[in-house]
Amino acid sequence: MAEHSRADQAARQLKVLSQALDSGRLGPVRRLVNTLSPAEIAALLETLAHDKRMIVWGLVDPEDDGEVLVHVDDEVRESLISDMDTDELVAAAESLDIDDLADLIEDLPAHLVEEVLKSMDRENRERVEQALAYPEDTAGRLMNPDLITVRADVSVDVVLRYLRMRGEIPPNLNHLYVVSSRHQYLGQVSLATLVTSDADTLINELINTDVAPLPVSMQAEDVAAEFADHDLISAPVVDENNVLLGRITVDDVIDIIREQAEHEVKTLSSLSDDDELFTPVRLATQRRAVWLGINLITAFLAAWVIGQFEATLEQVVALAVLMPIVASMGGIAATQTSTLIIRGLALGQVSGNVRRLLIKETLVAAMNGVLWALVVGVVASLWFSRPMIGVVLATAMVLNMVIAALAGVVVPILLKRLRIDPALAGSVVVTTITDCVGFFAFLSLGTLLLLR
């Protein structure tokens, strides 16, 4: 219900916005935009065509520019940045956390990067440069170096006086991190524990060591898994010597999960991560043409298999009528299995259990194959008044569904090991296998059993 109401609200906002833009009344547009959070503004901008998007972008409060740029996808961000001058970009960058700023800087032209860095003080400039030194989609790029550390041998009273002297704490900070004299991570103390403990209690009596620090080289998807598995709100990040470098907060992880979900949805349709609703026609055509071309090649391969049985099809027309059933059932079985395996790979659930997965999926496919093969076999026999056609169809369907299950398990795992995204390439490969095997099995059996 909540998801539907939020979608309905977004649709209403878009309708009001579009009507106001069409009428040329910018006052209602400005009022609507100013009621939204930066993330909501970003989502709204992504739904607008380029001309309307730029009008709305001009009405966004400059204080929100940086946060909006962080939340929009790469292609929209590029178009928005192109409409901003240097001073606007510098001002937008100044409002961002170090981790968000590092992501934004990567999309800026080189001369603007230099201007943004020059506008920062030395400490923050060094922090940004350090963040950029880590590979994208790693804990090092996600972490924020803005944290508070304490020593284990001081009392709660000393720490509280230190916090009052600071006057403010970093946003989303719910723990203080305990470090050694060499700045190595020892554990953490929650603010709640700190303010409810006796003033003379030493920090080493309050240390929580249950949360293991994250390696700076950990992949972003593994970071998200750690947060999900342990219900974390924040987590420390350390280097190979256990030196504390920064922290990752749950808001950063939510962004990872959102990006992963968008990636999975797009790859199911062989779309690039850069594709958005209003990508220019020429660019969208170029991106989609690649996978359409690959798919066309696989279609010709399936057609070639069919062509090898031209004589059979000329004599038994019923086979041509029934061929799509074999391919369709195999394709669905393969998609069900490969989707399950790809999800398992993403969650780290496929490791050392491939053999059991193969056996399980093969048995499921065989049982479903036999069940539906009996149904379609009887229907085909009655339809064409030739029992042997039903036998051919049923046998081919069982064979193809078993092969489909095997392909659904093996192909994604193999692609993953070859460092090819199984969500993007898996469907093309698996579909080709099921089509070719299905057609070959069906037409071969038809040739052997119906043309004797």
C-alpha positions in Angstrom: 0.0 0.0 0.0 2.8 2.4 0.9 4.6 1.8 -2.4 1.4 2.4 -4.4 0.7 5.6 -2.5 4.2 6.9 -3.0 4.0 6.0 -6.7 0.6 7.7 -7.0 2.0 10.8 -5.2 5.0 10.9 -7.6 2.6 10.6 -10.6 0.4 13.5 -9.3 3.5 15.7 -8.7 4.7 15.0 -12.2 1.3 15.8 -13.7 1.0 19.1 -11.8 4.6 19.9 -12.8 4.1 19.2 -16.5 0.8 21.2 -16.6 2.5 24.2 -15.0 5.5 24.0 -17.3 3.2 23.7 -20.4 1.3 26.8 -19.3 4.5 28.7 -18.7 3.6 29.3 -15.0 6.9 28.8 -13.1 5.6 30.0 -9.7 3.8 26.7 -8.9 6.8 24.7 -10.2 9.1 26.6 -7.9 6.8 26.0 -4.9 6.5 22.3 -5.7 10.2 21.8 -6.1 10.9 23.6 -2.8 8.7 21.2 -0.9 10.8 18.2 -2.0 14.0 16.7 -0.6 17.1 16.5 -2.8 16.5 12.8 -3.5 12.9 13.5 -4.5 14.0 16.4 -6.8 16.5 14.0 -8.4 13.8 11.4 -9.0 11.6 14.1 -10.5 14.3 15.4 -12.8 14.9 11.8 -14.2 11.3 11.6 -15.3 11.4 14.8 -17.4 12.4 15.4 -20.9 15.6 17.4 -21.4 14.0 20.8 -22.1 11.6 20.6 -19.1 14.4 19.2 -16.9 16.6 22.2 -17.5 13.8 24.6 -16.6 13.1 22.8 -13.3 16.8 22.5 -12.6 17.1 26.3 -12.8 14.4 26.6 -10.1 16.1 24.3 -7.6 17.5 26.0 -4.4 21.3 26.4 -5.0 21.8 25.0 -1.5 20.4 21.7 -2.7 22.3 21.5 -6.0 25.1 19.3 -4.7 22.8 16.7 -3.0 20.6 16.6 -6.2 23.6 16.0 -8.4 24.7 13.1 -6.2 21.3 11.4 -6.4 20.6 11.6 -10.1 22.0 9.0 -12.5 25.2 9.6 -14.4 23.6 10.6 -17.7 21.2 13.2 -16.1 24.1 14.5 -13.9 26.2 15.1 -17.0 23.4 17.2 -18.6 22.8 19.2 -15.4 26.5 19.9 -14.9 26.8 21.1 -18.5 24.3 23.9 -17.6 26.2 25.1 -14.6 29.1 27.6 -14.5 32.2 27.2 -12.5 31.1 29.2 -9.5 27.8 27.2 -9.2 29.7 23.9 -9.3 32.2 25.0 -6.7 29.3 26.1 -4.4 27.5 22.9 -4.9 30.6 20.8 -4.1 31.3 22.7 -0.9 28.1 21.4 0.7 28.9 17.7 0.1 30.5 15.1 2.3 33.9 13.8 1.2 32.6 10.5 -0.2 29.8 12.2 -2.2 32.2 14.8 -3.4 34.6 12.1 -4.7 31.8 10.6 -6.8 30.7 14.0 -8.2 34.3 15.1 -9.1 34.7 12.1 -11.4 32.0 13.5 -13.6 33.4 17.0 -13.8 35.7 18.2 -16.7 39.3 18.4 -15.7 39.5 22.2 -15.5 36.5 22.2 -13.2 38.0 19.5 -10.9 41.0 21.8 -10.5 38.8 24.7 -9.6 36.8 22.7 -7.1 39.9 21.3 -5.4 41.5 24.8 -5.2 38.4 26.1 -3.4 38.8 23.6 -0.6 41.1 23.8 2.4 44.2 21.6 2.5 42.7 19.0 4.8 39.6 18.4 2.8 41.5 18.5 -0.5 43.8 15.7 0.8 40.8 13.7 1.9 39.2 13.9 -1.5 42.4 13.0 -3.3 42.7 10.0 -0.9 39.1 8.9 -1.7 39.8 9.1 -5.4 42.8 6.9 -5.0 40.6 3.9 -4.2 38.9 1.9 -6.9 35.3 2.7 -7.6 32.7 0.5 -5.9 34.9 -0.3 -3.0 34.7 0.5 0.7 37.5 3.1 0.3 35.4 5.1 -2.1 32.2 4.8 0.0 33.7 5.7 3.3 33.6 9.1 4.9 36.8 10.1 6.8 34.9 12.5 9.1 34.6 10.6 12.4 35.6 10.9 16.1 38.2 8.7 17.7 39.0 8.2 21.4 41.6 6.4 23.4 40.7 3.4 25.6 42.4 4.7 28.7 40.3 7.9 29.1 37.1 8.3 31.1 33.6 9.0 30.0 33.8 12.4 31.6 36.9 13.3 29.5 35.2 12.2 26.3 31.9 14.1 27.1 33.9 17.3 27.9 35.8 16.8 24.6 32.5 16.5 22.7 31.1 19.6 24.3 34.3 21.5 23.4 33.9 20.4 19.7 30.5 21.9 19.6 29.2 19.6 16.9 29.6 16.0 15.7 29.6 14.7 12.1 26.2 13.8 10.6 24.9 10.3 11.1 27.5 9.6 13.7 26.1 7.1 16.3 29.5 5.6 17.5 32.8 6.9 18.7 35.7 4.7 17.5 38.3 3.5 19.9 41.9 3.4 18.6 45.4 2.7 19.8 48.3 5.1 19.9 49.0 4.0 16.3 45.4 4.8 15.3 44.6 1.1 14.9 41.0 0.1 15.4 40.1 -1.5 18.7 36.3 -1.2 18.9 33.5 1.3 19.2 31.3 2.9 21.8 27.8 4.1 21.0 26.8 7.6 22.0 23.8 6.1 23.9 26.2 4.0 26.0 28.4 7.0 26.6 25.7 9.4 27.9 24.2 6.7 30.2 27.4 5.6 31.8 29.1 6.9 35.0 31.4 9.8 34.4 34.4 8.0 35.9 34.0 4.8 33.8 36.9 4.1 31.5 36.3 3.7 27.8 38.0 0.3 27.7 35.1 -1.0 29.9 32.5 0.1 27.4 34.2 -1.0 24.1 32.0 -3.1 21.8 34.1 -5.4 19.6 31.2 -7.3 18.0 31.3 -5.2 14.8 34.3 -6.2 12.7 35.8 -3.4 10.6 35.5 -3.5 6.9 38.6 -3.8 4.7 39.2 -0.7 2.6 39.3 -2.9 -0.6 36.0 -4.7 0.1 33.6 -4.5 -2.9 30.5 -2.3 -2.5 28.1 -5.3 -2.9 29.9 -7.1 -0.1 29.6 -4.0 2.1 25.9 -3.9 1.5 25.7 -7.6 2.4 27.5 -6.9 5.7 25.1 -4.2 6.6 22.1 -6.4 5.8 23.4 -9.4 7.6 24.3 -7.6 10.8 21.7 -4.8 10.8 24.4 -2.1 10.8 23.8 1.6 10.9 27.5 2.4 10.4 30.7 0.5 10.2 34.4 1.4 10.5 36.8 1.0 7.5 40.4 -0.1 8.0 43.5 -0.7 5.9 45.6 -3.9 5.7 47.3 -2.8 9.0 44.0 -2.3 10.8 44.5 1.5 10.8 41.2 3.2 11.0 40.5 5.2 7.8 36.8 6.2 8.0 33.3 5.0 8.3 30.4 3.9 6.1 26.9 4.8 7.0 23.6 3.2 6.1 22.6 6.0 3.8 25.5 5.1 1.5 24.5 1.4 1.6 20.9 2.3 0.6 22.4 4.0 -2.5 24.3 0.8 -3.3 21.1 -1.3 -3.0 19.2 1.1 -5.2 21.9 1.0 -7.8 22.0 -2.8 -7.7 18.2 -3.0 -8.1 18.3 -0.6 -11.1 21.2 -2.5 -12.6 19.3 -5.8 -12.3 16.1 -4.4 -13.8 18.0 -2.9 -16.8 20.1 -6.0 -17.5 17.0 -8.2 -17.6 16.2 -6.3 -20.8 19.9 -6.0 -21.9 20.0 -2.3 -21.2 23.1 -0.3 -20.2 23.3 1.2 -16.7 23.5 4.6 -18.4 20.1 4.2 -20.2 17.5 6.5 -18.7 13.9 7.5 -19.8 15.0 10.4 -22.0 18.3 9.3 -23.3 18.8 11.0 -26.7 17.5 8.9 -29.6 20.9 8.5 -31.3 22.7 7.5 -28.1 19.9 5.1 -27.0 19.9 3.5 -30.5 23.7 2.9 -30.4 23.6 1.3 -26.9 20.7 -1.0 -27.7 22.0 -2.0 -31.1 24.8 -4.0 -29.7 22.7 -6.5 -27.8 20.0 -6.5 -30.5 22.8 -7.5 -32.9 24.0 -10.3 -30.6 20.5 -11.5 -30.2 20.0 -11.5 -34.0 23.1 -13.7 -34.4 21.7 -16.2 -32.0 18.4 -16.1 -33.8 20.2 -16.9 -37.1 21.9 -19.8 -35.3 18.5 -21.2 -34.2 17.1 -20.6 -37.7 20.1 -22.6 -39.1 19.3 -25.5 -36.9 15.7 -25.4 -38.2 17.0 -25.2 -41.8 18.8 -28.5 -41.4 15.3 -30.2 -41.2 13.7 -28.4 -44.1 12.7 -31.7 -45.7 11.1 -33.0 -42.5 9.1 -29.8 -42.1 7.8 -30.0 -45.7 6.4 -33.5 -45.1 5.2 -33.0 -41.5 3.7 -29.5 -41.2 2.5 -30.2 -37.7 6.1 -30.0 -36.5 6.3 -26.4 -37.6 3.1 -25.6 -35.7 4.3 -27.2 -32.5 8.0 -26.0 -32.5 7.3 -22.8 -30.5 5.9 -24.8 -27.6 9.2 -26.7 -27.1 11.3 -23.5 -27.3 9.0 -21.5 -25.1 8.9 -24.1 -22.3 12.6 -24.6 -22.4 13.1 -20.8 -22.3 10.9 -20.3 -19.3 12.6 -23.2 -17.4 16.0 -21.7 -18.2 15.0 -18.2 -17.1 13.6 -19.5 -13.8 16.8 -21.4 -13.0 19.2 -18.7 -14.2 17.4 -16.0 -12.3 17.7 -18.0 -9.1 21.4 -18.6 -9.7 22.1 -15.0 -10.6 20.4 -13.9 -7.4 22.4 -16.5 -5.4 25.7 -15.3 -7.0 24.8 -11.7 -6.1 24.1 -12.7 -2.4 27.2 -15.0 -2.2 25.1 -18.1 -1.8 26.6 -20.1 -4.7 29.9 -21.4 -3.4 30.9 -25.1 -3.1 27.3 -26.2 -3.7 27.2 -26.2 -7.5 26.8 -29.9 -7.7 23.8 -30.0 -5.4 22.3 -27.1 -7.3 22.7 -29.0 -10.6 21.1 -32.1 -9.2 18.2 -30.2 -7.6 17.4 -28.0 -10.6 17.7 -31.0 -13.0 15.2 -33.0 -10.9 12.8 -30.0 -10.7 13.0 -29.5 -14.5 12.6 -33.3 -15.2 9.5 -33.5 -13.0 7.9 -30.4 -14.5 9.0 -31.6 -17.9 7.2 -35.0 -17.5 4.1 -33.4 -16.0 3.6 -30.9 -18.8 4.9 -33.2 -21.5 2.0 -35.6 -20.7 -0.4 -32.7 -21.1 0.9 -31.3 -24.4 1.5 -34.8 -25.7 -2.1 -35.7 -25.3 -3.3 -32.4 -26.7 -1.0 -32.7 -29.8 -2.1 -36.3 -30.4 -5.7 -35.4 -30.4 -5.2 -32.2 -32.4 -3.4 -33.8 -35.3 -4.9 -37.3 -34.8 -1.4 -38.8 -34.8 -0.2 -40.3 -31.4 3.4 -40.3 -32.5 3.4 -36.5 -32.8 2.5 -36.3 -29.2 5.3 -38.7 -28.3 7.8 -36.6 -30.2 6.6 -33.4 -28.7 6.6 -34.8 -25.1 10.0 -36.3 -25.4 11.6 -33.2 -26.9 10.0 -31.1 -24.2 11.5 -33.2 -21.3 14.9 -33.2 -22.9 14.9 -29.4 -23.5 13.7 -28.6 -20.0 16.5 -30.7 -18.5 19.1 -29.0 -20.7 17.5 -25.7 -19.9 18.0 -26.3 -16.1 21.6 -27.4 -16.6 22.3 -24.3 -18.7 20.5 -22.1 -16.2 23.0 -23.2 -13.5 26.2 -23.5 -15.5 26.1 -20.4 -17.7 25.7 -17.7 -15.0 28.5 -19.4 -12.9 30.8 -19.6 -15.9 30.1 -16.0 -17.0 30.8 -14.9 -13.4 34.2 -16.7 -13.4 35.0 -15.0 -16.8 34.2 -11.6 -15.2 31.2 -11.1 -17.5 28.0 -9.8 -15.9 25.7 -12.9 -15.9 22.6 -10.7 -15.5 23.5 -8.9 -18.8 24.8 -11.8 -20.9 23.2 -14.8 -19.3 19.8 -14.5 -20.9 21.2 -14.3 -24.4 23.4 -17.4 -24.0 20.8 -19.5 -22.2 18.1 -18.6 -24.7 20.3 -19.6 -27.5 21.1 -23.0 -25.9 17.4 -23.8 -25.2 16.3 -22.7 -28.7 18.9 -24.7 -30.5 18.7 -27.8 -28.3 14.9 -27.7 -28.3 14.6 -27.3 -32.1 17.3 -30.0 -32.7 15.7 -32.5 -30.3 12.2 -32.0 -31.6 13.0 -32.1 -35.3 15.5 -34.9 -35.0 12.9 -37.0 -33.2 10.3 -36.0 -35.8 12.6 -37.2 -38.6 13.4 -40.5 -36.9 9.9 -41.4 -35.8 7.6 -39.7 -38.3 9.4 -40.3 -41.6 10.1 -44.0 -41.3 
